[in-house]
């Protein structure tokens, strides 16, 4: 069974940057469009970025230009580079496939606050 492991708990000031990582236990990126999702307190989980098997990316309007999704197939890891962070980016961030979900990892708590 595939496991997705996101990186810890992160705190950053507004306008700061973070890079999230998500390691998969198997080689799933060659056959799945991957995505980063986030869930803020009291809100539904929303998709913020996707990357296809050919490397094409797409972003939610709220993060476009500021976030960049990428994959390192040699490490079975997907990344989310987040720049110019805002308090409204505070959420738990998860990675998973775009369509057919694997079991969800524990997520990364990102808090943007001064």
C-alpha positions as CSV (number, residue, x, y, z in Angstrom):
1,X,0.0,0.0,0.0
2,X,1.3,3.4,-0.9
3,X,2.2,5.8,1.9
4,X,2.5,9.5,1.6
5,X,4.6,11.3,4.2
6,X,4.5,15.1,4.4
7,X,7.0,17.2,6.3
8,X,6.2,18.3,9.9
9,X,4.9,21.5,11.4
10,X,6.0,24.8,10.0
11,X,5.7,28.4,11.1
12,X,6.6,31.4,9.0
13,X,6.1,35.1,9.0
14,X,4.0,36.9,6.3
15,X,5.8,37.3,3.0
16,X,8.2,34.4,4.0
17,X,8.9,31.3,2.0
18,X,8.6,27.5,2.7
19,X,9.2,24.4,0.7
20,X,7.0,21.4,1.5
21,X,7.9,17.9,0.7
22,X,5.9,14.7,0.3
23,X,7.6,11.4,0.0
24,X,5.8,8.4,-1.5
25,X,6.7,4.9,-0.5
26,X,6.5,3.7,-4.1
27,X,7.0,5.0,-7.7
28,X,3.6,6.5,-8.3
29,X,4.5,9.7,-10.0
30,X,5.1,8.1,-13.4
31,X,1.5,7.0,-13.6
32,X,-0.4,9.6,-11.6
33,X,-1.1,13.3,-11.9
34,X,-0.2,14.5,-8.4
35,X,-1.6,17.4,-6.4
36,X,-1.2,19.4,-3.3
37,X,-4.3,20.1,-1.3
38,X,-4.9,22.3,1.8
39,X,-7.5,22.4,4.5
40,X,-7.9,25.5,6.7
41,X,-9.8,25.2,10.0
42,X,-13.5,24.8,9.5
43,X,-13.2,24.6,5.7
44,X,-13.2,21.9,3.0
45,X,-10.0,20.5,1.6
46,X,-9.1,22.3,-1.6
47,X,-6.7,21.5,-4.4
48,X,-4.0,24.2,-4.8
49,X,-1.6,22.8,-7.4
50,X,-1.3,19.8,-9.8
51,X,1.5,18.3,-11.9
52,X,1.0,15.8,-14.6
53,X,3.2,12.9,-15.5
54,X,4.7,15.0,-18.3
55,X,5.4,17.9,-15.9
56,X,2.6,20.3,-16.8
57,X,1.4,22.3,-13.9
58,X,-1.7,24.1,-12.8
59,X,-2.6,26.3,-9.8
60,X,-5.6,27.6,-8.0
61,X,-6.0,31.4,-8.6
62,X,-5.3,32.1,-5.0
63,X,-1.7,30.7,-5.2
64,X,-0.8,31.3,-8.8
65,X,2.6,33.0,-9.3
66,X,3.4,32.4,-5.6
67,X,3.5,28.6,-5.4
68,X,5.4,26.1,-7.5
69,X,4.9,22.3,-7.6
70,X,7.6,20.0,-8.7
71,X,8.6,16.4,-8.6
72,X,11.9,14.5,-8.1
73,X,11.3,11.1,-9.5
74,X,14.6,9.8,-8.2
75,X,13.5,10.5,-4.7
76,X,9.8,9.7,-5.1
77,X,9.1,13.1,-3.7
78,X,6.8,16.0,-4.7
79,X,7.5,19.5,-3.5
80,X,5.6,22.7,-3.1
81,X,7.6,25.9,-3.1
82,X,5.6,28.6,-1.4
83,X,6.6,32.2,-1.7
84,X,5.1,35.5,-0.5
85,X,3.1,33.6,2.1
86,X,0.0,35.3,3.5
87,X,-2.0,34.5,6.7
88,X,-4.8,33.1,4.6
89,X,-2.4,30.4,3.4
90,X,-2.5,28.9,6.9
91,X,-3.8,25.4,6.6
92,X,-2.8,21.7,6.7
93,X,-1.2,20.8,3.4
94,X,-1.5,17.3,1.9
95,X,-0.2,15.7,-1.3
96,X,-2.1,13.0,-3.1
97,X,-3.1,11.9,-6.6
98,X,-5.3,14.2,-8.6
99,X,-8.0,11.6,-9.3
100,X,-7.8,8.3,-7.5
101,X,-6.6,9.1,-4.0
102,X,-4.1,7.0,-2.1
103,X,-4.5,6.9,1.7
104,X,-4.0,10.4,3.1
105,X,-0.8,11.2,5.0
106,X,-0.8,13.3,8.2
107,X,-0.2,16.5,6.4
108,X,2.0,19.5,7.1
109,X,0.6,22.2,9.4
110,X,1.6,25.5,7.9
111,X,1.0,28.6,10.0
112,X,1.6,32.1,8.6
113,X,1.7,34.6,11.3
114,X,3.7,37.5,12.7
